[in-house]
Amino acid sequence: MRIAVVTETYPPEVNGVSLTVQTLVSRMVEDGHELQLVRPRQPGVSTLPPSRPIRELLVAGAALPKYPGLRFGFPAGRALAREFAAWRPDAVYVATGFHTRFDAYAGAYGLGPLTSLLHYWLRHLHNSSGATVVPTAELRDCLERQGFERVRVVARGVDTKLFDPARRSQKLRERWGIAPEGLAVIYVGRIAAEKNLELAIKAFAKIRELDTAARFIWVGTGPIATRLAREHPEFYFTGLRLGEDLAAHFASADLFLFPSLTETFGNVTLEAMASGVPTIAFDYGAARAHLRDREHACLVGSGNETGFVAAAVAVATDAGMRRGMGSAARRAALALGPERVTRDFVGLLAGLRAGATA
């Protein structure tokens, strides 16, 4: 098939959406499909050398207000019309809207009054398409209750060869200041207001009361990273980590705290699973879809901050529980390969194309 992918975020930007789209694009190319990528032009970046040729259209864009690390594209209707008329894609996939909960993010950036308008606009946009693709049945049901139509579930996967407990490194742990039997608590993701990070800080403070040698490792960048590093010199901030380096950081940790309530999915949840690291998370998104409470992780009712802290302390102080959860999580992750995800996604596009031409 000829597939055009229109996305507002793509590497070298690093976030769950950009990496998900890049993986999908790369695997579709490897499977023999022709790909066109449309994305905002990024400062200092012209085109990215793909593993195989990809037709690429860069459009004008600007940084998101209060979030300079992410960009949005300006309207480019004429350019897209010319490009699609010349290339004639079989399907156009617009990676926006419910890859990211822009509606939920609004309150974290002082834009809460715009939530109703965002819902209206997103519903109009998505109902104009052949289908809206979401990663979980939970999100599908939520959107259908709000009037979204033709919502289809395509699950996500994780690279279990990259994220692997075998990448655990004592040298890396020593760099963090942790002994072989010490406790490394980790957060991986954007360090931003919408991630509810004060709860993770609160949970770690309770852990530290019982284990003064425990360390909190923060992997990622974001708008509030500098402030948190200044306010918490006892934390270890690694900055951005990618590929095998990121995988080693995950595998070298003992407990993953994920306090976010604004995810559509949460790719890092699967990466922690594959790395054999137990997770404390709220019961929604990827956690609800793939983690089993008290087997792979501790899942807490949405917004139950007291429960989140208590679960974090319970797992942090029980090494046997952590090992059991980590091993079970790794075994479960082995069934979540990304190859199946790509096949399901292309199958959905092919079905929509067949329906449109019937």
FENDAKA-V985477 format. One record per residue. RES is the residue in one small letter. SS is DSSP state (hx for helix, st for strand, lp for the rest). PSI is psi in degrees with one decimal (* if undefined). D_FIRST is the distance of its C-alpha to the first C-alpha in Angstrom with 1 decimal. Layout:
RES | SS | PSI | D_FIRST
RES | SS | PSI | D_FIRST
This chain:
m | lp | 155.8 | 0.0
r | st | 117.7 | 3.8
i | st | 123.0 | 6.1
a | st | 130.0 | 9.8
v | st | 118.2 | 12.4
v | st | 117.4 | 15.9
t | st | 145.9 | 18.6
e | lp | -4.8 | 22.4
t | lp | 135.2 | 23.0
y | lp | 148.8 | 21.7
p | lp | 142.1 | 23.7
p | lp | -1.7 | 26.4
e | lp | 140.5 | 27.1
v | lp | 112.2 | 27.8
n | lp | 171.5 | 27.4
g | hx | -38.3 | 25.6
v | hx | -48.3 | 22.8
s | hx | -41.1 | 22.1
l | hx | -33.9 | 22.0
t | hx | -44.7 | 19.9
v | hx | -42.5 | 17.2
q | hx | -44.1 | 17.6
t | hx | -43.2 | 17.3
l | hx | -45.8 | 14.1
v | hx | -47.9 | 12.6
s | hx | -41.9 | 14.2
r | hx | -33.4 | 13.2
m | hx | -38.2 | 9.4
v | hx | -44.6 | 10.1
e | hx | -29.7 | 12.4
d | lp | 1.4 | 10.1
g | lp | 5.7 | 8.2
h | lp | 152.7 | 5.2
e | st | 129.2 | 6.2
l | st | 138.4 | 8.4
q | st | 131.1 | 11.1
l | st | 124.4 | 14.1
v | st | 123.7 | 16.8
r | st | 159.8 | 20.1
p | st | 145.3 | 23.9
r | lp | 132.3 | 25.7
q | st | 141.2 | 27.8
p | lp | 129.7 | 31.4
g | lp | 4.1 | 31.8
v | st | 124.9 | 28.1
s | lp | -78.3 | 26.1
t | lp | 155.5 | 22.9
l | lp | 130.8 | 22.2
p | lp | 107.0 | 21.5
p | lp | 166.8 | 18.3
s | lp | -32.0 | 18.2
r | lp | 160.5 | 15.5
p | lp | 132.6 | 14.8
i | lp | 129.3 | 13.3
r | st | 131.2 | 13.7
e | st | 136.6 | 16.4
l | st | 119.1 | 18.5
l | st | 131.9 | 21.8
v | st | 162.7 | 23.7
a | lp | 146.8 | 27.4
g | st | -178.7 | 28.4
a | st | 163.6 | 31.5
a | st | 146.0 | 32.8
l | st | 137.4 | 33.1
p | lp | 134.9 | 36.8
k | lp | 8.1 | 38.7
y | st | 66.1 | 35.6
p | st | -15.9 | 35.3
g | st | -10.8 | 32.9
l | st | 148.2 | 30.0
r | st | 159.5 | 28.8
f | st | 152.9 | 27.3
g | st | 143.4 | 25.6
f | lp | 156.3 | 27.5
p | lp | 135.0 | 26.0
a | lp | 43.9 | 23.9
g | hx | -44.7 | 22.9
r | hx | -43.1 | 23.6
a | hx | -41.1 | 21.7
l | hx | -40.6 | 18.6
a | hx | -43.1 | 19.1
r | hx | -44.3 | 19.5
e | hx | -45.9 | 16.5
f | hx | -31.6 | 14.1
a | hx | -35.4 | 16.0
a | hx | -36.8 | 15.6
w | hx | -27.9 | 11.9
r | lp | 69.4 | 10.6
p | lp | 149.8 | 7.9
d | lp | -28.9 | 6.2
a | st | 147.4 | 8.0
v | st | 122.1 | 10.9
y | st | 118.7 | 12.5
v | st | 108.7 | 16.1
a | st | 85.1 | 17.8
t | lp | -172.5 | 21.4
g | lp | -98.0 | 24.0
f | lp | 25.0 | 24.1
h | lp | -29.2 | 22.8
t | lp | 137.3 | 26.4
r | lp | 74.7 | 29.4
f | hx | -33.0 | 30.4
d | hx | -40.6 | 32.8
a | hx | -29.8 | 34.5
y | hx | -25.0 | 34.8
a | hx | -43.8 | 36.7
g | hx | -32.9 | 40.0
a | hx | -16.8 | 39.9
y | hx | 26.2 | 39.9
g | lp | 21.9 | 42.5
l | lp | 24.1 | 40.1
g | hx | -40.7 | 40.8
p | hx | -16.7 | 41.9
l | hx | -1.6 | 38.4
t | hx | -45.3 | 36.9
s | hx | -40.7 | 37.2
l | hx | -40.7 | 35.7
l | hx | -42.6 | 32.7
h | hx | -44.9 | 32.2
y | hx | -47.1 | 32.4
w | hx | -44.8 | 29.9
l | hx | -40.2 | 27.4
r | hx | -42.8 | 27.7
h | hx | -45.2 | 27.3
l | hx | -50.6 | 24.1
h | hx | -35.4 | 22.5
n | hx | -8.7 | 23.6
s | lp | -5.9 | 22.0
s | lp | 171.4 | 18.5
g | lp | -28.3 | 16.6
a | lp | 153.0 | 17.5
t | st | 124.0 | 19.3
v | st | 127.0 | 18.3
v | st | 158.5 | 21.4
p | lp | -12.5 | 22.4
t | lp | 153.3 | 25.4
a | hx | -31.7 | 26.9
e | hx | -46.9 | 29.8
l | hx | -36.4 | 28.0
r | hx | -48.6 | 26.3
d | hx | -39.5 | 29.8
c | hx | -44.8 | 31.2
l | hx | -38.3 | 28.8
e | hx | -35.0 | 29.2
r | hx | -24.6 | 32.9
q | lp | 7.5 | 32.5
g | lp | 8.9 | 30.7
f | lp | 140.5 | 27.0
e | lp | 156.1 | 24.9
r | lp | 49.1 | 21.8
v | st | 123.2 | 22.0
r | st | 142.4 | 19.8
v | st | 125.0 | 20.7
v | lp | 112.1 | 18.4
a | lp | 163.7 | 20.8
r | lp | 162.4 | 21.0
g | lp | -174.5 | 22.1
v | lp | 144.4 | 24.3
d | lp | 98.7 | 24.5
t | lp | -9.1 | 27.7
k | lp | -33.8 | 28.1
l | lp | -53.3 | 28.5
f | lp | 106.9 | 30.5
d | lp | 133.9 | 33.2
p | hx | -22.1 | 36.9
a | hx | -15.1 | 37.7
r | hx | 2.0 | 37.2
r | lp | 134.1 | 40.3
s | lp | 117.5 | 42.6
q | hx | -28.9 | 46.3
k | hx | -41.1 | 46.5
l | hx | -41.6 | 44.2
r | hx | -36.9 | 46.2
e | hx | -36.4 | 49.4
r | hx | -34.5 | 47.9
w | hx | -11.4 | 47.6
g | lp | 33.1 | 51.2
i | lp | 131.0 | 50.6
a | lp | 165.8 | 52.5
p | lp | -39.2 | 50.9
e | lp | 9.8 | 51.9
g | lp | 173.3 | 51.4
l | lp | 119.2 | 49.0
a | st | 110.6 | 46.0
v | st | 138.1 | 44.4
i | st | 146.7 | 41.1
y | st | 133.0 | 39.0
v | st | 126.1 | 35.5
g | lp | -173.7 | 33.6
r | lp | 137.1 | 34.2
i | lp | 87.5 | 38.0
a | lp | 160.9 | 38.0
a | hx | -37.5 | 40.0
e | hx | -4.2 | 37.5
k | hx | 1.2 | 37.4
n | lp | 41.0 | 40.9
l | hx | -20.9 | 42.1
e | hx | -29.5 | 45.8
l | hx | -40.3 | 45.6
a | hx | -39.6 | 44.4
i | hx | -41.7 | 47.4
k | hx | -43.1 | 49.7
a | hx | -43.2 | 48.5
f | hx | -34.1 | 49.0
a | hx | -39.2 | 52.5
k | hx | -38.4 | 53.5
i | hx | -42.5 | 52.1
r | hx | -27.1 | 54.1
e | hx | -29.7 | 57.3
l | hx | -22.3 | 57.1
d | lp | 91.0 | 55.6
t | lp | -16.1 | 56.8
a | lp | -6.3 | 55.0
a | lp | 147.4 | 51.5
r | st | 148.0 | 49.1
f | st | 117.2 | 46.3
i | st | 126.8 | 43.4
w | st | 119.5 | 41.0
v | st | 117.1 | 37.7
g | lp | 179.0 | 35.8
t | lp | 171.2 | 36.6
g | lp | 176.3 | 37.0
p | lp | -27.4 | 39.3
i | lp | 11.4 | 42.2
a | hx | -44.0 | 42.1
t | hx | -42.6 | 45.0
r | hx | -45.1 | 47.1
l | hx | -39.3 | 46.6
a | hx | -36.5 | 47.5
r | hx | -40.4 | 50.6
e | hx | -22.2 | 51.6
h | lp | 73.5 | 51.0
p | lp | -14.0 | 52.0
e | lp | -13.3 | 52.2
f | lp | 156.5 | 48.4
y | st | 113.1 | 46.3
f | st | 120.5 | 43.4
t | st | -14.9 | 41.0
g | st | -165.6 | 38.8
l | lp | 134.4 | 35.1
r | lp | 140.8 | 33.9
l | lp | 159.9 | 30.5
g | hx | -134.8 | 29.0
e | hx | -30.9 | 31.7
d | hx | -46.7 | 34.4
l | hx | -44.1 | 33.2
a | hx | -38.1 | 32.9
a | hx | -38.1 | 36.4
h | hx | -45.1 | 37.7
f | hx | -50.5 | 36.3
a | hx | -22.4 | 37.6
s | lp | -1.7 | 41.0
a | lp | 167.9 | 41.6
d | lp | -20.6 | 43.4
l | st | 131.6 | 42.4
f | st | 121.2 | 39.6
l | st | 123.4 | 40.6
f | st | 88.3 | 37.8
p | lp | 4.2 | 39.6
s | lp | 144.2 | 36.8
l | lp | 14.5 | 36.6
t | lp | 18.5 | 33.8
e | lp | 144.9 | 30.7
t | lp | -26.0 | 27.7
f | lp | -74.8 | 27.2
g | lp | 73.0 | 28.9
n | hx | -32.5 | 26.9
v | hx | -23.3 | 30.3
t | hx | -44.7 | 31.5
l | hx | -35.0 | 29.1
e | hx | -38.1 | 30.0
a | hx | -43.7 | 33.6
m | hx | -52.0 | 33.1
a | hx | -28.9 | 31.5
s | lp | -4.1 | 34.3
g | lp | 31.6 | 36.9
v | lp | 122.0 | 38.4
p | st | 151.5 | 39.7
t | st | 143.7 | 38.7
i | st | 119.4 | 40.7
a | st | 164.0 | 38.5
f | st | 152.1 | 38.6
d | lp | 76.7 | 37.3
y | lp | 172.4 | 34.0
g | hx | -140.7 | 30.3
a | hx | -34.7 | 29.4
a | hx | -46.8 | 33.0
r | hx | -37.5 | 33.4
a | hx | -32.1 | 30.1
h | hx | -23.0 | 30.8
l | lp | 143.7 | 34.4
r | lp | 123.8 | 37.4
d | st | 132.7 | 40.6
r | lp | 1.6 | 43.3
e | lp | -51.3 | 41.1
h | lp | -18.6 | 38.5
a | st | -179.7 | 39.8
c | st | 119.3 | 42.0
l | st | 132.7 | 40.3
v | st | 142.8 | 42.4
g | lp | 143.2 | 42.4
s | lp | 123.9 | 40.9
g | lp | -0.7 | 43.3
n | lp | 83.9 | 45.9
e | hx | -38.4 | 47.0
t | hx | -42.7 | 50.1
g | hx | -38.0 | 48.1
f | hx | -48.0 | 45.6
v | hx | -44.6 | 48.5
a | hx | -41.3 | 50.3
a | hx | -41.9 | 47.3
a | hx | -43.4 | 46.7
v | hx | -43.0 | 50.4
a | hx | -44.9 | 50.4
v | hx | -37.6 | 47.6
a | hx | -30.9 | 48.8
t | lp | 10.0 | 52.2
d | lp | 94.2 | 51.2
a | hx | -36.7 | 49.9
g | hx | -40.6 | 49.6
m | hx | -42.3 | 47.5
r | hx | -44.7 | 45.2
r | hx | -43.0 | 44.8
g | hx | -44.6 | 44.1
m | hx | -42.8 | 41.5
g | hx | -43.4 | 39.8
s | hx | -42.6 | 39.6
a | hx | -38.3 | 38.4
a | hx | -42.0 | 35.7
r | hx | -45.4 | 34.4
r | hx | -40.8 | 34.3
a | hx | -36.4 | 32.3
a | hx | -26.0 | 29.8
l | lp | -18.1 | 29.0
a | lp | 5.3 | 27.0
l | lp | 42.6 | 24.7
g | lp | 145.8 | 22.3
p | hx | -16.4 | 19.1
e | hx | -41.9 | 16.9
r | hx | -37.3 | 17.3
v | hx | -44.9 | 16.5
t | hx | -43.0 | 13.0
r | hx | -43.6 | 12.4
d | hx | -39.9 | 14.0
f | hx | -48.0 | 12.1
v | hx | -36.5 | 8.5
g | hx | -39.1 | 10.5
l | hx | -46.2 | 12.0
l | hx | -42.3 | 9.0
a | hx | -38.7 | 8.0
g | hx | -40.6 | 11.7
l | hx | -39.9 | 12.2
r | hx | -44.8 | 9.9
a | hx | -39.5 | 11.8
g | hx | -35.9 | 15.0
a | hx | -26.5 | 14.6
t | hx | -4.5 | 14.2
a | lp | * | 16.9
